[in-house]
């Protein structure tokens, strides 16, 4: 008889240190197999789990299902609940990221959003071209090099309006690169492009996050 697919929240416990990791999955059995495979092949994205696997082996980790979730849309909400409640040491971020990643709005939600916007006047109605040419408040003005550098520093990293990852993730990426993980595997794990990973690796982006302070097995990201 085929084993039923369970969705829900899981916990990975280091039976030596007592440290835990909280995660969610549509297919819990498959997720545990993925964790084990990535740890064994050295491409796991969580450097903390990877570090302890290298020390003790896979036998040190205990996988447990702590809640099954019937409605997949509630997975991330329940995962966040357990992260807040249990405060897992292995989780890189205390906040569940990319809540809309891979999701699509239902026809019902699309209809509700459409209705909520009815009657609203677009902010630029009647003023098209208001900021072009000499109508632009910056027309004829130039920033000094010092001001440009100050603005660049202000918008560096996760402060940038175009940022899709955080300093924590960049630190994790740099550690994975340091450990010899392939850029393609890193990109696939975080759901980003190889180009982003390459730019981080070559210092073309996120240069302010560096691995320049070590203490034992700990590596810290230090803003420049």
C-alpha positions, 0 to 999 in steps of 0.5 A: 500500500502506497504511503500517504503524502503528508504536508506540515511542519517538521523539526530536526533535532541534534540529539547531542547539542539539543539544537533544533531546526524548524521547517515546512513542506508539502511532502514531509518524507521527501523533504527529509530525504532532500535534507539528508541528500544535500548534507551527504553531497555537501550542497546543503544551504544551511551552514549550521546543519552542514557544520554539525553533519561534518562533525557527527554524521547524519545519525546525530539528527532526529527528524520529527513531524510536529504538525500536519497541515491539510491546507497548504496555504497555512504552511508558512503561517504555522511554520512561523508560529513554531519558529516564534515559539521554539526559537530554533537555533539552526534556522538562519532567519527568525522570519519565514521568507518569500511568503508568495514564492511560487504562489498564484492568486486565486480567481476569487482573490483577484476579483477582490483585489480588482474590486478594491481598486475600483473608483481609485484615480491613478496618482499620475492621471493628467500629469503624464510627463510631469517629471520629464525634461526641465519639469524634473526637479533634478533638471540641470542639477548634478550630484557630487561624488561624495553625495553619490557614495553616501547614497550608494552606501545608504542603499547597499545590501538589503536597504536597496529597494531592488534587494531580493535577499538579505545579509543573512542569506548573503553570508550563507551564500558566501560560506557555501562558496567558501566550502566549495559548493557550486554556484548552480546548486546555491542558486537553486537552493535559494531560488535565485539566479546564478548571476546573483550568486556570481556577483556576490562571489566576485564582489560586484554586489553585497561587497559590504558583507565580508567573512573577515572575522573568524573565531573557532567555527564561527564566521561573522559578516562584518559591514565595511 
